[in-house]
Amino acid sequence: MSVNVEALNVNTLFPQMVEAGKSAAGAGWDEIRTTVRIELKVLAKRLKELAKAVASGEFDEEDARMYFIGIRNNTIAAIALVTNAVHIAAEKIINAVLDVIKQAVNTALGFSLY
Amino acid sequence: MQGTKRIAMSLLGAIVLSGFLTGCLTVQLTEPYDETIETELVQYQKDTAAFVARMAGESEAGTEKAKFTAPDVRAFYATQRVVLARLADRAQMLDPEGSCLPSNVFARSMRAMLNTATTQIATLNGDGGSVVLTRLESELSALGDGSGPIADGNCTFVMLKVVQANHELLAWQHEKKGVLTPANGARWFALVDDAARIAIKNELIKKNR
């Protein structure tokens, strides 16, 4: 069985892996940045609405406390959302790099192993 | 000799890699996408928006149908409660052992949020802004360092629990005031809508992974 060793050359493979990871990360991180910006803006808006409602007397103390808990809940949800977005961005990077390795291994072996 | 060694090393590397790659060609670091959760959350969001709009109209018209005690109103909250409980169970089962983040991260993030909002709140007339900020700070302290059970479990489950919790807040406010006026309904619905939107977005991000 002949093996194409050059296909597994680290000097060739590594830049390809970095490029694949970088390109996968680009879209993912942009999405995360946008998500964080939107969610923080919404949460800040709700805090301002709470403040307004208290200042105008529309909310009593109990309303304010419960509304604040609602904002806190949404902050937790927003952080959970960003956490998942980060995990998925990391997945994309890892899988892009694994794909480069897979191609290199298949090329080296001369047949499709996977 | 050197060439033979290189070939042997490369073959060994290929074998190790094939072992590594076999069965795990793609890595998944978080829960899978769930079409049912996405579809039913979208429906929940629409139904709740329609309900709050209907309540606003009924309360302005002064009808009995606007009251929390009205059978349709009670049925709405109860039905949606069941829907959300089923979705939360489903989300938990996507990764029963999953854990989203340590609870102190949530408390630290809340503090950062309050700091971010300070400027906006401070623009309120008079000293209302500073009074409210002091109150919010004290509320945050009262909540403690962690966020309780709502922050436990995988991230999708956490988001579903938030939708459930904010649904209960809407029902609580309706019961307390008796009716939901247009202004009050919109204000409390915003919390539910934000929570549902975040959970739907989570499904869309997972779908497009």
Interface residues (C-beta under 8 A of the other chain):
Chain A: V3 V5 L8 E31 T35 E39 L40 V42 L43 A44 K45 R46 L47 K48 E49 L50 A51 K52 A53 V54 A55 E58 E62 D63 A64 R65 M66 Y67 F68 I69 G70 I71 R72 N73 N74 T75 I76 A77 A78 I79 A80 L81 T83 N84 A85 H87 I88 A90 E91 K92 I94 N95 L98 I101 K102 V105 A108 L109 L113 Y114
Chain B: R6 I7 S10 L11 G13 A14 L17 S18 L21 T22 L25 T26 V27 Q28 L29 T30 E31 C100 L101 V105 F106 S109 M110 M113 L114 T116 A117 Q120 I121 L124 N125 G126 G128 G129 V131 V132 L133 R135 L136 E139 L143 S147 I150 A151 C155 T156 V158 M159 V162 V163 A165 N166 L169 W172 Q173 K176 A183 N184 R187 W188 A190 L191 D194 A195 I198 A199 K201 N202 I205 K206 R209
